[in-house]
Amino acid sequence: MSGTQAVLAIEGELTIYRAAELCEELKAAQASAAALEINLAGVTEMDSAGVQLLMAAKKSAQATQRSLRLVGHSPAVLEVFEILDLAAHFGDPLVMPAAAH
């Protein structure tokens, strides 16, 4: 597993309605590689359950000394991250320009 990377692209809603399904996908992806990149470009809607999933993925990555990167933030993700001021939590420089739209 050393040096392996997995990419998980989330499409559609990152909400309570898909939380259980996405949680299992995230766990499987994290277990399969030393580094996980989560592509959020296809996220059309995000709620607090989606935020909790991403926070849990980050906590799990830290606990197992694995890498986790969020990339391709959709407008829906940027909006939630901006409202909740989550850029610092995820160490995410892509969120900073969100105020431009």
N, C-alpha and C positions, 0 to 999 in steps of 0.2 A: 504494500500500500504506500510505502514511502515515495513521495514525489508524484503520486497520481492525482489527477484533477478530474472532477465531475462538473458538468454544467446542467443546471435544472432551469428550464424556461417555464415560467408560470404564465399561463394564458387565461384570459377572462377574469372572473371575480376572485379577489383575495379577501374573502369575507367569511362570516360565520357559517354560511350555507355550504361552504367547501372546506371548512377548517379540518375536519377529521380526515378527509381524503388528502389534502395538502400536507397535513402533519405526517402522514405515513410516507408520502413521496419525499419529504424533506429528510426524515429519519433514514430512509433507504439510501438516498443520495449521499448523506453525510457518512454513513457507515461504509460506503463503497470507495471512498477516496480520502486522501490526506488534505485535499483542498476542494472546496465547493464554491462554484460561482453561480449565483442565482440571478438569472436574467428576468428583469421585471418589465421589459418593454411591452409585453402583451397584456399587462394588467389593466382592466377596464374600470374596476371599482375596488376600493380597499376600505375596510372598517377596522375597528379596534381588535377584532379577532385576527385579522391579517397582520396587524402590528405585533400582536402577541406571538404569532407563529414565527415571525422574523426575529423577534427578541429571543425566543426560545432556541432558535437555530443558532443565534450568535452565542448564547450561553453554553449550549452544547459544544459548539466548536471550541470555545475557550477552555471548557472543562476537559476536553480530550486533546488539547493542543493541536487543533486542526485550523486550517485557514478558511475563512468565509468572506466572500466578496459579493456585494450587491452591484449589479450593473444594469444599464439600459432602462433607467427609471422612466416609466410612463407618466403622463401628466397627472393621472389619478394618484400615483404613488408620491410624486413630488408635492402635490397638494397636501396630502396627509402628513408627510414628513415635515413640511413647512408649518402647518397648523400646530403640530405637536412638538416642534423643535427637536426633531430626532437626528439631525445631521451629526451632532457631536456624539450621540450614543453609538451610531454605527460607524463613526469615523469616516463619513461619507462626503467628500468634496463635491460630488455631482449635485447635491441637494442645494448648495448655496445659491446658484443662479436662479432658483425657482421663482423668486420675487419678480423676475423680469417679465413674466407673462401675466 
